Amino acid sequence: MKLWHGPWFAIVKKSVSSFSLVLIFVTFALAEVDYAKVQRRLASSKTPQAKRVILRELFENGEADDDVQDALSQLIGAWDSGYQWAPTQVLEMIEVRALVHRQSKPSSGEKPAEQAKKIKSNPLYRDPGQQESSNWFSRSMTRLGELLSNLIKSLFGDQQQTPNTPDMSTLGAFFAAIGPILKVLVFAILAGLLGLFIYFVARHFSWQRRLSRTATAILDDDEPERSRDEWLEMAAKLTAEGRYREAVRCLYLASLLRFDEAGVARFIRSETNWEHLRRIETSPKLPSGLDFTDPTRAFDSVWYGFRIKGIEDVELFRQWYGRVTDALANREAA
């Protein structure tokens, strides 16, 4: 007969288990920290800030056992980093140790093994909070069922149930049972709301870009269509009136219409000057050596930046218009 499967093994196993509990019992009893006193101080604290002070003192003294000291280290590190973590786990650990301290005082005729058995049977020893924290969703569903039950009773009274009336006391259990399904449903709804929010944000910025693009277009929506010659005539008229900024705009528009006539880049009235320039530069029909970047940059400064020197700006744009016309005419004649 093998020893590990005989009655002796059960006796040894039970003895070791009892010895371990007695060892834990004696360790807590001889600890340097009076956990019962710490628990009383925590219980009498009125605010979370006061509890924090007590827990910091316990950590800084360094007299707690290793498990409590490690838990305090993580908790205080989180606080110092700006996280508002609740000290639930540490408080439950202290409560367990306080219970051990209180029961470490043997009553008359009570043996250590019996005290250890009493400690082990205490719910705080069996479950120091982990199961409580992991089952929060089921408890929430149970409370939701109770809330609905109380609401219905307050509206319709606590009437006697008929065979067709559901037992309202079972609503809590029902919601707890379907808790996982509701959890998935809640996450799906949140994901849908997040996607909808992102969609509307994207649409908002797209609308803002279109609004900005329309606001900086070369021609306003209510401006009439004009030919290149009409823009040149208007430039001369505005120059005579001393309206040099508007005259510069007319000459720049005349240049863009000349590019359109030559088939280099179509004139699109809703586009900005830089959008026109990009299409002009990428056109295969652009004459080599013709660079329209400087006129575009100068137009940006005069028209949008309101930096106008005077008649010299108009003369400079007349020269640029002449270069564009000559270059395109030479390409067409070639």
C-alpha positions in Angstrom: 0.0 0.0 0.0 1.3 3.4 -1.0 1.7 5.9 1.8 0.3 8.9 -0.4 -3.0 7.2 -0.9 -3.6 5.7 2.6 -5.2 7.1 5.7 -1.8 8.4 6.9 -1.7 10.8 4.0 -5.0 12.4 5.0 -3.8 12.8 8.6 -0.5 14.4 7.5 -2.4 16.7 5.0 -4.8 17.8 7.7 -2.0 18.4 10.1 0.0 20.5 7.6 -3.1 22.6 6.8 -3.8 23.2 10.4 -0.1 24.0 11.1 -0.1 26.5 8.2 -3.1 28.3 9.6 -1.6 28.4 13.0 1.6 29.8 11.5 -0.4 32.6 9.8 -2.2 33.1 13.0 1.0 33.4 15.0 2.6 35.6 12.4 -0.2 38.2 12.4 -0.4 38.0 16.2 3.3 38.8 16.6 3.3 41.5 13.8 4.7 44.9 14.7 1.6 46.7 13.4 -1.6 46.6 15.4 -3.9 46.2 12.5 -7.0 46.4 14.8 -5.9 49.9 15.8 -5.2 50.9 12.2 -8.7 49.7 11.2 -10.3 51.6 14.0 -8.5 54.8 12.9 -9.6 54.2 9.3 -13.2 53.6 10.4 -13.3 56.8 12.4 -11.9 58.8 9.4 -14.6 61.0 7.9 -13.1 61.8 4.5 -11.0 59.9 1.9 -8.2 62.4 2.5 -8.0 61.4 6.1 -7.8 57.7 5.1 -5.0 58.5 2.7 -2.9 60.1 5.5 -3.3 57.0 7.7 -2.3 54.7 4.8 0.7 56.8 4.0 1.8 56.7 7.6 1.5 52.9 7.6 3.5 52.6 4.4 6.3 55.0 5.5 6.7 53.2 8.9 7.5 50.1 6.9 6.3 47.8 9.7 3.4 46.2 7.8 3.8 42.7 6.5 5.1 42.2 2.9 1.7 41.8 1.2 0.3 44.9 2.8 3.5 46.8 2.1 3.5 45.9 -1.6 -0.2 46.8 -1.9 0.4 50.2 -0.2 3.4 50.8 -2.5 1.3 50.3 -5.6 -1.6 52.4 -4.3 0.5 55.3 -3.2 2.5 55.2 -6.4 -0.8 55.5 -8.3 -1.8 58.5 -6.1 1.5 60.2 -6.7 1.0 59.7 -10.5 -2.3 61.5 -10.4 -4.7 58.4 -10.4 -7.6 58.5 -8.0 -7.5 54.9 -7.1 -9.7 53.7 -4.2 -7.8 51.8 -1.5 -10.4 49.0 -1.4 -8.0 46.1 -1.6 -5.7 47.5 1.1 -8.6 48.2 3.4 -9.8 44.7 3.1 -6.4 43.3 3.7 -6.1 45.4 6.9 -9.6 44.2 7.9 -8.6 40.6 7.6 -5.4 41.1 9.7 -7.4 43.0 12.3 -9.8 40.1 12.5 -6.8 37.8 13.1 -5.4 40.1 15.8 -8.8 40.2 17.6 -9.1 36.4 17.5 -5.4 35.9 18.4 -6.4 36.4 22.1 -7.4 32.8 23.1 -10.5 32.3 25.1 -10.4 29.9 28.0 -9.7 26.4 26.9 -9.5 27.3 23.2 -6.6 25.7 21.3 -4.6 27.4 18.5 -5.9 24.9 16.0 -9.5 25.8 16.9 -8.7 29.5 16.6 -7.3 28.9 13.1 -10.4 27.0 12.1 -12.5 29.9 13.3 -10.4 32.3 11.3 -10.6 30.2 8.1 -14.4 30.0 8.4 -14.7 33.8 8.4 -15.9 35.2 5.1 -13.3 37.9 5.2 -10.5 35.3 5.3 -12.0 33.2 2.4 -12.7 36.2 0.1 -10.7 39.4 0.8 -12.5 41.3 -1.9 -11.5 39.8 -5.2 -14.8 38.0 -5.8 -16.6 41.1 -4.7 -14.9 43.4 -7.2 -15.1 40.9 -10.1 -18.9 40.4 -9.7 -19.8 44.1 -10.0 -21.8 43.8 -13.2 -24.0 41.0 -11.9 -24.7 43.0 -8.7 -25.5 46.1 -10.9 -28.0 44.0 -12.9 -29.6 42.7 -9.7 -29.9 46.3 -8.3 -31.5 47.3 -11.6 -34.1 44.6 -11.3 -34.8 45.7 -7.7 -35.1 49.3 -8.9 -37.6 48.4 -11.6 -39.6 46.3 -9.1 -39.8 49.1 -6.6 -40.7 51.6 -9.4 -43.6 49.3 -10.6 -44.8 48.9 -7.0 -44.8 52.6 -6.4 -46.8 53.2 -9.6 -49.3 50.4 -9.4 -49.2 49.4 -5.8 -48.1 46.1 -4.3 -50.9 44.1 -5.9 -51.3 40.4 -5.3 -49.9 38.5 -8.2 -52.0 36.6 -10.7 -50.9 33.5 -12.6 -50.1 35.8 -15.6 -48.2 38.3 -13.6 -44.4 37.8 -13.5 -42.7 37.6 -10.1 -41.0 40.9 -9.7 -38.6 39.5 -7.1 -37.0 37.4 -9.9 -36.2 40.5 -12.0 -32.9 40.9 -10.3 -31.9 37.3 -10.9 -33.1 37.7 -14.5 -30.9 40.7 -15.2 -27.9 39.1 -13.4 -28.3 36.0 -15.7 -28.4 38.1 -18.9 -25.6 40.3 -17.6 -22.9 39.1 -20.1 -25.3 39.7 -23.0 -26.1 43.2 -21.8 -22.4 43.9 -21.4 -21.7 43.0 -25.0 -24.8 45.1 -26.1 -23.6 48.1 -24.1 -20.1 47.9 -25.6 -21.6 47.6 -29.1 -23.8 50.7 -28.5 -20.8 52.6 -27.2 -18.7 51.6 -30.2 -21.5 52.7 -32.5 -21.8 56.1 -30.8 -18.0 56.5 -31.1 -18.1 55.7 -34.8 -21.0 58.2 -35.3 -19.0 60.8 -33.4 -16.0 60.3 -35.6 -18.1 60.4 -38.7 -19.7 63.8 -37.7 -16.3 65.2 -36.8 -14.8 64.2 -40.2 -17.8 65.8 -41.9 -17.4 68.9 -39.9 -13.7 69.3 -40.9 -14.5 68.5 -44.5 -17.2 71.2 -44.5 -14.7 73.6 -42.9 -12.2 72.9 -45.6 -14.8 73.5 -48.3 -15.9 76.7 -46.6 -12.3 77.9 -46.4 -11.7 77.0 -50.0 -14.8 78.9 -51.2 -13.9 81.9 -49.1 -10.4 82.1 -50.7 -11.6 81.4 -54.3 -10.5 83.9 -56.8 -14.0 84.8 -57.9 -17.0 85.3 -55.7 -20.2 83.3 -56.4 -22.1 86.3 -57.5 -19.5 87.7 -59.9 -20.4 87.5 -63.6 -18.3 85.6 -66.1 -15.9 87.9 -68.0 -13.6 87.3 -70.9 -9.9 87.9 -70.9 -10.3 91.2 -72.8 -13.0 92.4 -70.3 -10.6 91.7 -67.4 -7.9 93.7 -69.1 -10.3 96.7 -69.7 -11.4 96.6 -66.1 -7.7 96.6 -65.0 -7.0 99.8 -67.0 -10.2 101.4 -65.6 -9.3 100.5 -62.0 -5.7 101.7 -62.4 -7.0 105.1 -63.6 -9.2 105.3 -60.5 -6.3 104.5 -58.2 -7.7 101.1 -57.2 -4.4 99.3 -57.7 -5.3 96.2 -55.6 -8.4 95.4 -57.7 -6.4 96.1 -60.9 -3.7 93.6 -59.9 -6.5 91.0 -59.5 -7.9 91.7 -62.9 -4.4 91.2 -64.5 -3.9 88.0 -62.6 -7.3 86.6 -63.8 -6.5 87.6 -67.3 -3.3 85.6 -67.1 -5.2 82.5 -65.9 -7.7 82.9 -68.7 -4.8 83.0 -71.2 -3.6 79.7 -69.8 -7.1 78.3 -70.3 -7.3 79.5 -73.9 -4.0 77.8 -74.7 -5.2 74.5 -73.2 -2.6 74.5 -70.4 -5.0 74.5 -67.5 -8.8 75.1 -67.4 -9.9 78.2 -65.4 -12.1 77.1 -62.5 -13.6 80.1 -60.7 -14.1 78.2 -57.4 -10.5 77.4 -57.0 -7.8 79.4 -55.3 -4.7 80.8 -56.9 -2.5 78.0 -55.5 -4.8 75.3 -56.9 -4.6 76.9 -60.3 -0.8 77.1 -60.0 -0.6 73.4 -59.2 -2.6 72.4 -62.3 -0.6 74.8 -64.4 2.8 73.4 -63.3 1.7 69.8 -63.9 0.3 70.5 -67.4 2.3 68.9 -70.3 1.4 72.0 -72.4 3.2 74.5 -70.1 6.0 76.1 -72.1 9.4 75.3 -70.8 11.0 78.1 -68.8 7.7 79.7 -67.9 7.3 79.9 -64.1 4.1 81.3 -62.7 5.1 80.9 -59.1 6.3 84.4 -58.4 3.2 86.1 -59.8 1.0 83.7 -57.7 3.0 84.5 -54.6 2.8 88.3 -55.3 -1.0 88.0 -55.9 -1.4 86.2 -52.6 0.4 89.1 -50.9 -1.5 91.9 -52.6 -5.0 90.5 -52.8 -5.3 88.4 -49.6 -2.6 90.1 -47.5 -3.6 93.7 -48.5 0.1 94.6 -49.0 -0.1 97.0 -51.9 2.7 99.4 -52.9 0.9 101.3 -55.6 1.1 101.7 -59.4 4.4 99.7 -59.4 2.5 96.5 -58.4 0.1 97.0 -61.4 3.1 97.5 -63.8 4.8 94.4 -62.4 1.7 92.3 -63.1 1.4 93.8 -66.6 4.9 92.6 -67.3 4.1 89.1 -66.0 0.9 89.0 -68.2 3.1 90.0 -71.2 5.5 87.1 -70.5 2.7 84.6 -70.2 1.1 85.8 -73.4 4.4 85.8 -75.4 5.5 82.3 -74.1 2.1 80.8 -75.0 2.0 82.5 -78.4 5.5 81.1 -79.2 4.5 77.6 -78.2 1.3 77.8 -80.4 3.3 79.1 -83.4 5.9 76.4 -83.1 
